[in-house]
Structures are given as structure tokens and as C-alpha cells.
Amino acid sequence: MAMHRMVNGEKVELTPEEEAELLVEWEANKKAQEARAWLEGRVRSYPKIEEQLDMLFHDALNGTTTWQDTISDIKARYPKPKS
């Protein structure tokens, strides 16, 4: 199936070279997005800093590991890719 682009409102078929370049660009974008997925997952999952500070305070007061357990769980769910 041929790929197309719009030029001045007209549908123009891509050359094989243009199609190959576009596919390479799409693959690079996909890989970049996958490489950022772990970070985006962590950022969305981390509790607000105020909540983390409260966890740390109560952990120090009670001898618990709530903060460490929470952060470790998030890091395990969204592991940093190996370089």
C-alpha cells in the first residue's frame, strides 16, 4: 500500500525513498517514546513531595519504611532501561 502526503491540497504519492525515510523517522520516534515511558510512569506515580516528606517523618518517628516501600514499588513497576 502506497503512502501519500498532501501538497497544495492534492494527494501525492510518496517516492520509495521518501517512504523509507518516513518509516525510519517513525521507528526512531517510537523508540524515543518507549525510552521515556519508564520516566513518565514514575513521575505520574510518585506521591507529591509533601506526602513523601510526611511519610519520611512518620517513618522516622515510628521506625517504619513506608516511604522506602512506596518508592521501591514505583521503581520496580517502571524500571529504568539499561544503557
N, C-alpha and C positions, 0 to 999 in steps of 0.2 A: 504494500500500500504506500503510495507516494505521499510525501509531506508537502504542505503548502504554507505560504505566507501571504499576507495582504500587502499589495503595493498600489498606492493611489486608489484604494477601494476595489482592486481587482485581485482575484485569487491567482497566485503564481506558484507553479510547482518548483520545489527546491531542486537544485542540482544534486547529484550524488555526493559531491564534495561538501556542499552546504549541509546536507542531511547528516553526513558523518560528523562534521564539526558540531552540529547541534546535539547529536547524541552523546558526544564526548562531554560537552558542556553540561548536559542534563545529568550524566553519570557523576561528574565532579560535584555538582550541586547536591546530589543525593548523598554522596559520601560525606560532604561537609555537614549536611544536616544530621546525618547519623552520628558524626563525631561530636556534635554539640548536644545530642539528645540526653546523654548522661548528666551534663551540667544543668540543662534546663529542668530535668526531672528533680535534681537535688534542690535547685533554687525554689521550685514550686513547693517542695515537701518540707523544707526546713521551717521550724516554727519561727515566729517573729523573734527578734533579738531580745525583746522584753520578756517573752516567755522562756527563752533559753536562760536568761540571767536568773529568773525566778527558779527554774529547775536547778541551776547550779547552787543557788543559795540554800534551797531545801535539801539538796544532796549533801552539802557541807554540814548542815545542821543535823540531818537525820542519818548520815552515814550511808546514803543510798547512791545508786548510779543511774537515776532516771535520765539525766541529760546524756550521759555517755551511751546508754542503751538506745535512746532515741536517735542520736546522730549515727551510731553504728548501723542501726537498722536502715536508715536512709541511704547511707553509703553502700550497704550491701544490695539494696534494691536498684541503685543506679551506680554501678561500678565504673570507675574511671578506666577508659580503654588503655591498654598497654601501648606505649610509644613505639 
